[in-house]
Amino acid sequence: MKNLKFTLYLLLGAFAFILSCSSDSENTDDADDIDVISDNTDDITQAVSTPLSAFDEFNPDAVTVSFDGDEITIESNGLPNHTSPYWDESDDLYIDQEYGDHLTPGRINSGNFIVTVSSAPELAASSSATGLGPIGISVTGAPIFNDQERENLPLDLETTTGFDYAGGHVGPGGYHYHIESADVPENTVLSHDDEQLVGIMADGFLLYGRREMDGSYPTDLDESGGHVSSTQHSESEAFYHYHIINELYINSLFLLFGENLKGTPNSIL
């Protein structure tokens, strides 16, 4: 049934993409202009469909993607497909904590994270601050959190020494990520200083690693780390998406997302 739903959405999504680019002359003009105004995303309001192949990157054992008209629902059990000291010691994915110096209380347990976003998200008239709790769902299925650990308290060095190599730990919201993963042999599925997909944010825009497809760092990002360009998923079509901003946060650590969302946020339940 899942394969049938996905196949149907491929057809519907392709049709929606065509309509978003060519439904009338005004939209066609906007599409033609999209490359030349990529350094000024405040002027870009037209919707461009999210590339369908990006959803192939999500961990199928944790994440279910379903489609209904112009909406996409991403649901995850929160169980990442990589090793961590936060797994129970009896789990096959358990490893000792070697990246940090301690563990926060708790283990990786199944949860339920669900968000419904537009298949063609638009930039909002004003950006929205993120709060505590999930602000995105990563490709592994674990949720993405912002730069706060507690209300009005930003991450500090002591807290980050409890992170695993994946940039995650266990807190009140279960296992989740705050920072970019480390460059270690155990890291086989997460982005580190590259162009790989990190996940999807609550406003429906995709989040990629620090680099472009050609290996360069993007130079035209807005204050939230977003811009309009093509990616490995879009077949040379430009669309708005985020990158991990290539600026150190604490020591050698890079935040996954610490700024405002540029689209209209949806609740991750």
N, C-alpha and C positions, 0 to 999 in steps of 0.2 A: 504493500500500500504506500509505504514511504517513497519507494522508487517511482511509483506512478505519480504521486503528488509532485515529486521533484521534476519529473519529465514534463508534466503539465505546466509547471511554473517556468521552466526554460522557454517554452513556447510563448507563454503570456509575457514573461519578462522581456523577451526579444521584441515582441510587438510593442510593449510599453516603451522600450528604448527608442524604437523607430519613431513613435508618436512624440516622444519628448524632444526629439531632435528636428522633426520636420512637420509638425501638425499645422503650422501656419508660418507665414513669412516672417513674423516677428521672432518666433522661436528659432527659425533658421538663421536669422541674422545674429541672434545671441550665441548660437552654437558656433558660428563662424568667428565671433569675437572672443571666444573663450580662451584661446591660447594667448592672445595679446594682452589680456588684462589679468593674467594669473597673479600678478604682483599686487593686485588691488581687489581682494576678495570681498570688500565691503560693497562693491558695485555689482557683484554676481548674485542674482537671486533665483535664476531659473533652475528647475529641477533636472538632474541628470541621473538616470537609473544606475543603481549600484551594480557593478559588474558581477554577473552571476557566478563566474568561476571562482570568485573569492571564497564562496561558501564551501568549496572543496577543501580548503585549508583547515577547516575546523575538525577537531577530534570527534569522529563519528560515535565513539563509545560514550561520550559525555554530552554531545550537543545534537539537538534535533532542530532542523530548520524547516518551517512550514510556511505556506504561502496562501494568501486569500486576497484576490484582486490586487490592489496596489499596496498591500501591507505584507511585511515579512515578520514572522515571529521566531525568535531564537530562544530556545529553552535548553538549560544545562543542568546537569546534576552536580556540577562543581568539582568533579573528580578529574584531576589533570593526568595526562599520559606521560609523566616523567617521574624520575626518582626524586625523593625528598626525605629528609629526616623527620618530616611531619606525618609520614605514613605510620601506621601501626607497625611495630617491629616484626609482626608475623606476615606482613604484606610483602609480596615479591618486589615492590618498588621502594622498599625502605632502604635508606643508606644512613650512615653516621653523619652527624653534623660536623662538617669540616670547613665550610665556607664562613660561618659565623662562630660566635663563642658561646651561645646559649640558645635555648628554645623557649618560645612563649608557650604557655599552657594550652593543651589541646592537641588533637590529631586531625588529619584530613578525614572528613566524613561526608557522606552524600548529602546534598542540599537540593534546593530547587530555585533556580534563577531564570526568570522569564521576562523578555522585553519584546514589544511589538513596535516596529519602526516602519517608516515609509520606504517603499522600494526605490523612490527617487527623492531623497531628502533635500530640503532647501535650507539655505542660510536664513537665519531669523533676522528681524530688524535690529535686535540687540542680543548680545551674548548672555549666557546664563552661568552663574557660579555653580560649581559642583558642591555636594555635601558629603557627609559621612556615609559609608556604605557603597554598594556597587555603582559604578558610573559607566561600566562597559563589561563585555564578556570577551575573554581572550580566546585564541584559537585552541587552547588546551581544554577549555571549558571552565577554568577558574575565573572568578570575577576580577575586574580591574578596579582598584581604589585610587583616590587622589593623593595629595601630598600631606594629608592630615592623618594622625593616628587617633587623636581624640579631639573633641570640640575645641576649635580655635588653637590647637596645639600642633604645629607642623612636625613632620618626622625629624628625629634627631639621630645623632650618630649611635647612641646607645640602643635605640630601637632597631636600627638597621643591622646591628650585629646579631640580631636574632633572626634575620632573614636567611633563607636557604639560597643556593646558587641561582635559583629561578627568580629571585627577587620577591619571594612570597613568605608568608608566615600565617599562623592561625590567630584570629582575633574574634571579637564578638560576632562578626559576620561570617565566620568560618575561614577556611583557607583562601587567601587572596594575594594579589600582586600589587606592589607599589612602584617598584623600580625595574629597570631593564635587567635581564638575566646576565650572569657572568659568563666569561669566555673560558669554560672548563670542558674537559672531555665528556662529562656527564650530560652536558647540554646538547641534545640532539634535535630538539623540537622548537626551541624558543629563539626569537630574534636577538642577536647581539651585534650591534654596529653593522647592520646590513639593511637590505631593502625588504625583508620578509614581512608578511602580514602579522600584526600583533593581535588584532581583534576588531570588534565593532563597538562604537560608543553609544551611549543612551540616546543620542540625537540621530542615529542612523548612519553617521559617517564612519568610514573605516579608518583604523589606526595602523600605520606602517612603522618600520624601524627607522633609524636615523639617516639612512642613505637612500639615494635614488637608484633606479635600475642600472645606471652606468657606473655606480660605485661612488659618485660624488655626493656631497652633502647639499641639500637644497638651500638656495640663498634667498628665496622669495617667500618664506613662510610668514604668515601673519602671527599675531601675538599668541594665538592658541596652537601654533605649530601646523596650521593648515595652509593648503594652497591648491590650485587647480593644475593638474598635469595628468599624464597617463601613468599607468602602472603595469606590472606584469599580468594583471588580470583584465585589462580594459581594451586590449587590441588596438592600441594607439589612440583611443578616445580619451579626451581629457575630462576629468571630473574632480570635484572637491573631496579632499581627504586630509587626514592628519598624519604627521610624523612625530616620533619621539624627538623632542627638541635637543639638539646637540650641544647642550650646556650642562656642565657638571653641577650637581645639586649638593651633595656631600661627598667630599674626598673624590673618589673615582666613580661615583654613582650617578646614573641618569634616571630621572623620573619618567614613568610611562606617560602620565598626563597630569599636569599641575595647574592648568589654566582654565578659563571659561569654555564652555561648549558653545560653538558658533551656530548650531542649529537649535531646533526646539527639542528639549530633552523629554524623554519618555521614562516613566517609572520602571525600574528593574525590580520586580516583585520577588 
